[in-house]
Amino acid sequence: MKTKVITFYLPQFHRVPENDKWWGEGFTDWVSARNAKPLFPGHYQPRLPLHDNYYDLLDKETLQWQARLANRAGIYGFCIYHYWFGNDKQLLEKPAENLLKWRDIGINYCFSWVNESWIYSWSKYKGGAWLYTDFDENTNADQGILVKQEYGDENEWKKHFEYLAPFFRDSRYIKRDNKPVFIIYKPENIKRIRDMVQYWNLLAKEEGFSGMYFIGTNDPKWKMRKMDAGLIYEPGHSQHEKSSNVVYAKKMKAVLKKMNINIPCIYHYDMFWKGILKRQDVDGMYYGGVVDYDNTPRKSVRGDLMWGMTPHKFGKYFRCLYQKAVDRGDAYIFLNAWNEWGEGAYLEPDSKYGIRCLQELKNAIKSV
């Protein structure tokens, strides 16, 4: 069986009391997308959904529509971001809980635990835009923290597993060799991760599984942490810190600064993807691709973006990466993302390209 394509999925498109309190009534990631401004001539912002489809993820019809689109494009499943902070605190959990309840929606899924504190990283200024706020090493440990990530001990781990167990039992939940796939965004942050992995494997076997299938994001030490595999999440892998793309980004920023245009780092789309494709294979690390990237709707002039994306280029480069994954016999390949509108990383139809990225993805998968 060919390598399965899994896309990351953001559940931020519905109202929750916390976001109403922190960012203003009615805040979802659509606010960031709609309020985005072009920072220089030719900058593609705002990026808006086709036919003004500002959906609500609590509506069943929205999830049905997303599942149909994904299935038609050859996507195997969604990897849903999961926010579990410990001490009985979660956020943005309702879309996944509804998906579990709505068994007639035909899409596979798994979770990526985004195990980090939420900090006060947005501030509204005159005109309605959203700016990024930095907290450096001199900042008080609790200053700016909205929800602190806690890991606890075996009691907390058991509570977390028991919450997830009904999802794991769902026939649509993605499993490898009868092991539920569970991604951890920052495994290095969990001091007792080896103990937690061992404990969850035991609990999973008690549930009738063969254990858990843990994947660490951008973690070269996943074996040491007793995990099953790693995942290269793009963009942001350390490999690019030494790439010619960084030189290009600095030159572009310097040129535009002379024009009195203060902008984020610009990475060349073709160069970035060629860097991905040239990377030597890392044993046990699944490949990851990216549709596009532009997080200026969230971070404004402190953000990063890629320059030069077209659906055709995306399809061409993804096909090459997918071929590498198939040739290697990988079970999965990951793609950022299905619906990260605030970061410009999405496959969903937009007002500029429509469904072309989905078509290119479908063609790439079929051609291998």
Secondary structure, 3 states (H helix, E strand, C coil): CCCEEEEEECCCCCCCHHHHHHHCCCCCHHHHHHHCCCCCCCCCCCCCEHHHCCCCCCCHHHHHHHHHHHHHHCCCEEEEEEEEEECCEEECCHHHHHHHHCCCCCCEEEEEECCCCEECCEEECCCCCEEECCCCCCCCCCCCEEECCCCCCHHHHHHHHHHHHHHHHCCCECECCCCEEEEECCHHHCCCHHHHHHHHHHHHHHCCCCCCEEEEECCCCCCCCCCCEEECCCCCCHHHHHCHHHHHHHHHHHHHHHCCCCCCEEEEHHHHHHHHHHCCCCCCEECEEECCCECHHHHHHHCEEEECCCHHHHHHHHHHHHHHHHHHCCCEEEEECCEEHHHCEECCCECCCECHHHHHHHHHHHHC
